[in-house]
Structures are given as structure tokens and as C-alpha cells.
């Protein structure tokens, strides 16, 4: 166990904002007072407190009980929890060089602290004894005990002393490699931005897009325009740029960004493979799914096998139509950078979806307030009031107070929408303060996206894909805001990794729904609602492009999966060749469709929490599609929307991870999920 600590080492000066819980509404961290120099003292004190707690539990001569063992381990150091949540939230949204240095220093120490917990024979003996004593009467306590016991086992508690030492060394190696990978991906994303001097090369972009690119160039100290990159391979601007050479330059910059991450990705896969075998598993994927609802690698293999052939047939049909349309413009050598542009042309001509005509109806603030928030009101009775008096982690982030149908305040929502150099790519949700009845904690939930920042004084426009992302990420936010459990460790999105996307995907159903869409899709200048024929065209074209989106997703998911099905001796020396070989072997190599994420910038798997878990989006979508069908069945049967929403909230969202989500969904639905709803949605018949 850790050495004893003096009382001085556990103390934190009172003027440090982390020294005590925030007195601000809902415990919102005092971002106005928090400075980078506050983090390390708070981490140091929090780690010391946690080490002392672990030592005290392990040395307790009393018979283990839930209260003197599991509960203490579950809650841990409140100080360490506070500073960790705030630091990693700020690191994702505003990762300055100073914070990057702190992350590099603190990540290995946190990994070592985790090992001090999960590799402790004394702690495991106490938890194991409680687990062997049989189930507890309190459902939430039983769930926490089960999860904790499983975590001990999967993290090496049953290894001998030599095995535990070896595993701790591997965990340190992985912590350093994963942090380095994430930091390099961020740097590569910034470095790959495409500088364009001549406006003529940006033909096809509208005034708002040009203004955004001009502002980005000015911020970087450049003349002309700067096309900043999004994290996925396919860049949104490819759908608008009419100059083929510019499309090619942008696509190649995205596809080929960064070479320094490929080596670390290979080493991460190797270390994970060695870790899995040390723990008695064939490969890391087998270890990863052991505590997920998939349970076995074969279940994931079957999911891919069932989807790939139909998805490839669909993308080939789309490719044939796109090639036909490109040929009309004299392009007979169709390339990947042409796809998005001609996909939009086909959408306009075959389905009457005019992207230029659609753009004025896609304004961020309207989508958010009159779309995302309105749907939450219609379905769950929530209302939102912006709190200009409260300060978020960045000047561009905004805060809303969230109220229940009876006017009771239930939490805060932070929206951080615009891309910047210091922000990690992608979109995600953080519980800055998790919900807990036991400690009177009401949630503070943040959504972070990467939407292009408009020029000063101009509205921010979004794409249809970004509309879906706004609704999706707010689905995660709802999972956190509507949580109603005793303990923070099982609140909100604290569920099995491969079903965490399920509630967020369900929330996407409201984006284009009657009763919602006509309120947010209004012209930026005239406030006229979107013409019915344009809206109908968008809906009719829903399956167009589904082949491409399914294949690019499956290609990334399979890459993640195949990297983690390797034994140590199978780790390839050339990660580029391995990527190409796997796509070919899994029948997902398509000359016009690149994986949504390539190995070199696959943050989800090589630095995030989706290692051997990117399949989860597809796995969870089976639940999502079935749940959407349930909503429709309930509405058709005449049940009011609020009644249906309240039931979904009460029987699923509010429970967080206090019960197994598969069991909760089965109880709500009255039967198991039916995959046919996803098959129909994705056009995989």
C-alpha cells in the first residue's frame, strides 16, 4: 500500500478554488477564479488524500461491510474528484500549453493511483468477501458492488505479486503513450489546416463560410483564407467547393495528417495486447467486452458480418449514381474528394434538396433554443434560462439553468460549440458535476462541439449533420441532467460503454419531427419557416448517402476492432500496411470511401475510452431504432407525448447505471430489442 501521509500533505490552502465545494449555483466550479497554477496543488493534495484513504481501508481490522469498504472506495477523495472533473473538462475545451504540461505530469500519477486501488490484495480481499456473501437488498448498492468486484478482477487483482508489478508497469506505459497520442492528434489537426490565398479557389462557399475561413486566417496571422479541419476524415466543406483542386488539397490534408501518431498507435496496441494476455484473455478486445453488454468478441464479429455486405452493396449503388453525375461535368476519374460534392448535387437534383437554399434555415442559436431545448420541453417538460451571470471555462461557452415541469431547478447546462486551436476535435459530453441524491449534488453537464466560428456580428450556421450532432450530444446531456440516483458513481451516463450512445441516439429522432422542426428551421432574415417542399425533400432523401456513412463508420469500427484482436506477436511493424490489409480482408476497402477515422487520428480508440469499443455506436443503434419504434407505437396508440417521455425518463434515463440498461430497456419495452428497425433505417435490407 501507499506510505503514510502527514496531515500537512493532505491540506490545501483555503484560497485554492478546489479546497472546498463550490458555493456557486449547483456547485458550478468557480471558473472565474480557477487558474492553471491551482491544479497541481489540488491534484497533489487529492492524491495524498486518496492514498491515505486506501491505506486506512486496507488496514481496517473490522469485518468488511458495504459502508467501511465499498462505499468509501466508491466515493474516494472528494477533492480529487472535483479537480479531476474540472481539469479534464477544461483540457478538452481549452487545452493550452500550460494545461498540456500538467496533463503530461498528472496522467501517469493517476494511472499509478488506480493501480494502487485495483491491484491491492488487501482491498480486493475485503470486496471479494462482501461479494461472496450474496446479493444485497438495496438494488443500487448491489449494482455498485457487482461493478466494483468485476473491475477489481478485470484490472488484475487476482494476479500474483510479479504479475501485479508487470501490469502496473504496462499501465504506466499506456498512460504516457495515450496522452502523447491525444496531444499529437490535436497538434496535427491544427497543422493540417489548408491555407488558400485566392478567393477564386474557394468558389462554392457561401459568404458565411468565406468569412469563417478569413477569420481563421487572421487569427493564425496569415493572409487570405484558412480551412481548419474537423476530426473525421471527410471535411464538411467538400460538399460545397466547386474547384476540384481545392477539394483534393483539403481531402489529402485530412487523410494524410500527421505521421508521428502511427508509431505510438502501434505501441499502444502492443501494450494492450500484452496487458490482456497477462490478465488471461486471448486479446484486448476479449478483455474490453467482458464488462459490456456484448460480452464476447463473437457477438461483435457477428454484428459486423451481418452489416458489411449490405452496406457495401448500398455504397456501390451510390457510387454508380455519383459517377454518372460527375461524368456530366466531364469527370470520368472519380476520386474520394469528389464524393461529398456530387452527393450533394445528386441530393439537389434527384431529391430537390438545395443545400444553398437550405443553409439560411440552419442557424445554431435557433437549432439549439427552438429545436434542441424545445424538444426537451415537449418530451420531458424541461425549460431553460440562460445565466449570463455565471462563468464557464471559456469565454465562448454559455450556461443555461435547467428547470423541471414544476419549476424546480434541476441543474446547469454548459454549451461550448465553436472550434479553436486549444480544443480537442470532435463532440462530447462531460458531467462537470454529477448528480447524487446522497450528497445533494445536482448535475452540471457540458456539451462540446467543433462548429466553425462565424465572423464577428454574423450568425453561426450549421450543417444538417451538425444539427444531428447537437441533438445527439444533448441526448447525453439529458441522460446526465435527468439522472435520479443516490450515488454519483452510477449517475447519468455511467453505464456499459456499448450502450452509452443509446439514449443520445434516441434524441436525434426529434430533429426533423413535426412540432419541432418548424420552430427552429426558420429563415435567418425573414423568420419564415422552412418551405414544406424543402423539408419534405430533406426527409425523402434520408436514405441517400446512408451507404457511404455506414461504410465509413464500419471501416473505422473494424479498424479499431482488428487492432485489438491481435496477440502481442501479431502486432504489425507497418501500421499503414496493416490498416490497408484489414480493410481489404474485412471487405471494407472501397476506392472512394475512407474510414471515418484512420489509425493516425483515431482518438476514440488510441487515447479515448472507446478502445475496442467503436462498435458501440452500431450496437447501441439497435436499441435506439427499437426505442424510436416504441415511441411511435405509443403515439399511434394515443398516449400523450409528455406521458411517453416521462415514462422513458423514469424507467430508463433517471436510472443511470444503477441497473443494467439492457434489463431496464427490456422492462420498458416489454420485450428484447428487434434488429429489424435498424436494418430498415440503414437501408440494409
Secondary structure, 3 states (H helix, E strand, C coil): CCCCCCHHHHCCCCCCCCCCCCCCHHHCCCCCCCCCHHHHHHHHHHHHHHHHHHHHHHHCCCCCCHHHHHHHHHHCCHHHHHHHHHHHHHHHHCCCHHHHHHHHHHHHHHHHHHHHHHCCHHHHHHHHHHHHCCCCCCHHHHHHHHHHHHHHHHCCCCCCHHHHHHHHHHHHHHHHHHHHHHHHHHHHHHHCCEEECCHHHHCCCCHHHHHHHHHHHHHCCCCCEEECCCCCCCCHHHHCCCCHHHHHHHHHHHHCCCCHHHHHHHHHHHHHHHHHHHCCCCCHHHHHHCCCCCCCHHHHHHHHHHHHHHHHHHHHHHHHHHHHHHHCCCCCCCCHHHHHHHHHHHHHHHHCCCHHHHHCCCEHHHHHHHHHHHHHHHHHCCEEEECCCCCCCCCCCEEEEEECCCCCEEEEEEEEEECCCCCCCCCEEEEEECCECCCCECEEEEEEEEECCCCCCCCCECCHHHHHHHHHHHHHHHHHHCCCCCCHHHCCCCCCHHHCCHHHHHHHHHCCCCCCHHHHCECCCCCCECCHHHHHHHHHHHHCCHHHHHHHHHHHHHHHHHHCCCCHHHCCCCHHHHHHHHHHHCCCCECCECCCCCHHHCHHHHCCCCCCCCCHHHHHHHHHHHHHHHHHHHHHCCCCHHHHHHHHHHHCHHHCCCCCHHHHHHHHHCCCCCCHHHHHHCCCC
